[in-house]
């Protein structure tokens, strides 16, 4: 089914590698910090820590979920540790802010990170003012995307009509639950090692590789419906 922007009144965006390009490699900092945390926790070398980290990520949706399940790790301690990153790699994005603000309706962040980290990233990009709120890993009770409860919590908290919402996400496996609830879905392919895992084209309405370009096309399509009279 083709994407229908005219019926959207709630624009939901993932954060990492979605609202900024993967080439800035912010996640490499987080990745390294996760490895150090796991190595210290398990008393193992960094190679084994990385193996555990990726295993938990792929099996549980986030590395944190696996650490909580197997090692009863305090989620706030873990998130504070791994999100102590240098945000200066993110560039101010005034054109992106302009496009986001031009979208009709509400704009939300739906991220498996925490809100403090999300707020810092949005501030670094200069787009924090474009969003009404952030639905984060704490709000999800540490049951991350693609757990169905994460999506239901988002919908209930913000009183979203899924039929009038679109979800934009770089990790393909996080789109089917949104699609099943009636949302339109957009996969932004950032060519990351995990982005296309469990990809199901039936659950993707639009595939893009450039956020700014896609928003330009959306605003162009919406322009006739937004003219007065």
Buried (B, 14 or more C-beta within 10 A) or exposed (E): EEBEBEEBBBBBBBBBBBBBBBEEEBBEBBBBBBBEBBBEBBEBEEEBBBEBBBEBBBEBBBBBBBBBEEEEBEBEEBBEBBBEBEBEBBEEBEEBBBBBEBBEEBBBBBBBBBBBBBBBBBBBBBBBEBBEBBBBBBBBEBBBBBBEEBBBBBBEEBEBEBEBBBBBBBBBBBBBBBBEBEBBBBBBBBEBEBBBEBBEEEBBBBBBEEBBEBBBBBBEEBEEEEEEE
